[in-house]
Amino acid sequence: MSILADSVSGYLGHASWIRRMFEAGGQLKARFGAENVYDFSLGNPDLPAPAAVARGLRAFAEHAEEPFAFGYMPNGGYPWAREKLAAHLSAEQGVRLTADDVLLSCGAAGGLNAFLRAVLNPGEEMISFAPYFVEYGFYVANHGGSFKAVMSKKDTFAPDLIALEEALTEKTRVVLINSPHNPTGVIYSRKDLIALANLLENKSQEYGRPIWLVADEPYRFLAYDGAEVPSVLPLYPYAAVISSFSKNMSLPGERVGYVALSPRLQEKAELMAGLTLANRILGFVNPPVVGQHLMAAALGSQVDLSIYAARRAAMGEVLKNAGYEFQMPAGAFYFFPKAPGGDDVAFVNALLEERVLAVPGSGFGCPGYFRLAFCVEERVIRNAADGFARARAACN
């Protein structure tokens, strides 16, 4: 007799590869010692939060004994926090936003679930480009929708707009993009985003209802060699940016994120009312109190990007010397090399024999590749060099 819903039982049977490898790493560390295991499985930022976060925490603590310091607030977050966030995002996104254009959420995942609950009818679909973050499909299913993946362009992983156009139907309600991209590190060009916005505008008119363009942007801050990360908000009225402070402020466990709407959207007030309601009825109720204070205190601050840049260079050097095929990531903190021999699961298991933890591309809807998260100390990357080389040589 099953005690679980069929859907949840099925999810457990196909658990995230990221978590599987993370758990395998825990077993290896217990057996061989943490210093002898090279764990590139989980995108868990290891850099300390900016000093402004600690200052914000101390300032909040001084008032923590006051009445309602941890009380309820409007479902979309404190008005003063939304005002500060809107001012910050106006400069970042190149559009003028007000507090009425942003909603604070329980992380980017909470924001995306609230957005899908507000706009998606049962049976409608969301499309994203593969490879993709596996939990996108779960989020859509939470609200009775379906998830469809369109493969990115081969090798470059730029968005394939021809394939997207062929995949669009009257059931398509949301197109979700992620740039800088997890797991490839690709940044979508302004030219591609303009073409994407034009495509969705034409299709929205054809179908007589909007197709939403959602940009998932937790890695916006992490672009290398002066690369531009264009904003979708000025390009399309039915655009939204959903993000968090998990990566740029190293606050993944604090769960504070946001949704920002295009100022070109005429029905903005209606959508924001729907998002606010969804934020409540999904059980989030409101974003975390402490997280909002930390965010407001630290806006404009971020972790030391030079450390990630040095790690990127080190990982590129290790992979190149070992003979892997890959492209340097333009952003984020991931590499997505080709799996020698073509079987990504088998090769990740070969790496595991060398106590090197990676995630197969199959876990991101893209077999034949594997992901490496380089949000680890540089010594871990360099100490893994021999293991990478031996696993690669074993495939010849």
C-alpha positions, -999 to 999 in steps of 0.1 A, spaced: 0 0 0 16 33 -11 13 62 13 26 87 -13 10 105 -42 19 88 -75 37 119 -87 59 122 -56 66 85 -56 78 89 -92 100 119 -83 117 99 -56 125 72 -82 142 98 -104 159 118 -77 181 147 -87 215 136 -100 230 166 -82 218 154 -48 227 118 -56 263 128 -63 264 151 -33 253 122 -11 279 99 -27 305 125 -19 295 124 18 302 87 19 335 91 2 346 118 26 337 96 55 358 69 41 388 87 27 387 121 45 373 153 31 407 165 19 410 135 -4 376 139 -22 372 165 -49 335 176 -49 322 196 -78 287 183 -76 267 211 -59 264 248 -67 267 258 -31 287 290 -29 315 287 -3 327 323 -2 317 343 29 289 368 26 300 404 20 308 424 51 276 445 46 256 414 54 271 411 89 267 448 95 230 444 85 226 415 108 241 434 138 219 464 131 188 442 129 198 424 162 197 458 180 160 460 173 151 423 175 134 427 209 110 453 197 73 444 192 66 428 158 103 427 149 95 392 135 59 398 127 38 395 96 41 421 69 24 425 34 26 393 15 50 408 -11 75 420 15 81 452 35 73 483 14 107 499 24 125 468 13 107 467 -21 115 504 -26 153 498 -20 152 467 -42 134 486 -70 160 514 -70 188 488 -72 172 468 -100 164 500 -120 202 506 -123 210 469 -129 182 462 -155 183 495 -173 146 503 -167 128 525 -142 111 503 -115 91 512 -85 81 492 -54 49 483 -72 69 465 -99 87 441 -75 77 413 -51 100 397 -26 97 359 -23 111 329 -5 141 325 -29 139 324 -66 122 291 -64 94 306 -44 91 335 -68 89 311 -98 63 290 -82 42 321 -73 46 333 -109 35 300 -124 6 297 -100 -6 332 -110 -4 327 -148 -6 290 -156 -38 271 -162 -39 232 -159 -28 216 -191 -7 246 -203 30 244 -207 63 260 -200 92 257 -224 129 261 -216 161 253 -234 181 222 -227 203 217 -208 181 230 -179 178 230 -141 159 198 -134 135 213 -109 119 236 -135 98 206 -145 87 199 -109 77 236 -104 54 235 -135 39 202 -124 31 218 -90 5 239 -108 -10 213 -133 12 223 -162 37 205 -184 73 211 -191 88 210 -226 125 212 -233 140 226 -266 176 217 -273 200 246 -275 223 249 -304 249 222 -306 283 229 -288 276 266 -283 245 262 -262 230 294 -276 192 294 -277 179 277 -309 151 301 -318 141 281 -349 136 250 -327 117 271 -302 93 285 -328 85 249 -340 78 239 -304 55 268 -295 18 260 -295 -14 277 -282 -8 258 -249 25 275 -244 21 300 -215 57 306 -204 92 305 -220 118 304 -193 155 313 -199 185 312 -176 214 335 -183 242 333 -172 233 297 -176 234 267 -153 250 243 -163 268 256 -194 280 291 -183 266 306 -215 253 342 -216 226 349 -241 234 377 -264 214 409 -269 208 399 -305 193 366 -295 171 381 -267 158 407 -291 149 380 -316 133 359 -289 112 389 -277 101 395 -313 92 359 -318 71 358 -286 54 391 -294 43 377 -328 31 344 -314 12 362 -286 -7 382 -312 -13 351 -333 -27 331 -303 -46 361 -288 -30 357 -254 4 365 -240 33 341 -238 54 352 -208 91 355 -210 107 347 -176 145 352 -170 159 332 -141 190 353 -132 208 342 -100 241 344 -118 237 378 -134 265 392 -112 290 366 -123 301 374 -159 337 372 -169 360 392 -192 336 421 -192 307 402 -208 274 420 -210 243 403 -194 214 420 -213 180 426 -196 148 413 -210 127 439 -192 131 467 -217 126 443 -246 91 428 -241 60 438 -221 53 403 -209 87 398 -194 97 391 -158 130 387 -140 131 362 -111 162 359 -90 177 357 -55 206 367 -34 218 332 -29 248 334 -51 260 371 -52 257 375 -15 263 338 -6 229 336 12 214 304 -3 200 293 30 184 326 39 158 321 11 152 357 -1 144 363 -38 122 385 -59 101 389 -90 104 421 -111 80 429 -139 85 448 -171 74 485 -167 59 481 -202 33 457 -190 -1 475 -190 -17 449 -168 11 452 -142 -12 459 -112 -34 429 -120 -4 405 -123 12 419 -91 -21 413 -73 -21 377 -85 16 372 -76 9 385 -41 -21 363 -36 -1 333 -49 28 340 -26 3 337 3 -18 308 -7 12 286 -16 21 288 20 51 311 17 29 339 33 57 365 31 94 365 25 118 360 55 120 390 79 158 387 85 165 381 48 149 414 38 170 433 64 202 416 51 193 423 15 185 459 21 218 465 40 239 447 14 224 459 -19 253 469 -41 277 445 -23 287 411 -35 313 384 -30 348 388 -43 345 380 -81 382 377 -86 382 345 -66 357 329 -89 377 342 -119 409 325 -106 390 293 -100 376 294 -135 411 298 -149 424 269 -128 396 246 -138 401 255 -175 438 247 -172 432 214 -155 406 203 -181 427 214 -210 459 197 -198 439 165 -193 425 166 -229 388 174 -223 366 191 -249 348 222 -234 341 259 -239 351 284 -212 320 296 -193 312 332 -199 294 334 -166 282 315 -135 304 290 -118 301 258 -139 319 240 -167 300 216 -190 326 195 -208 319 166 -232 319 132 -216 348 112 -230 333 81 -247 299 98 -249 283 80 -220 280 108 -194 267 85 -166 295 59 -171 321 86 -172 308 103 -140 311 69 -124 347 67 -137 354 101 -121 339 88 -89 365 60 -88 390 88 -87 371 105 -58 361 133 -82 324 142 -80 306 156 -111 270 155 -123 260 138 -156 245 160 -183 215 135 -183 204 152 -151 200 184 -170 183 169 -201 215 169 -221 233 135 -223 269 133 -234 282 161 -211 289 165 -174 287 195 -150 314 207 -127 307 234 -101 339 253 -93 326 271 -62 353 253 -42 387 263 -31 413 265 -59 435 239 -41 406 214 -46 405 220 -83 443 217 -87 445 186 -64 419 169 -86 440 173 -117 455 137 -116 421 122 -111 407 140 -141 436 129 -162 434 93 -151 396 91 -158 402 107 -192 430 83 -201 409 53 -191 384 62 -218 410 60 -247 
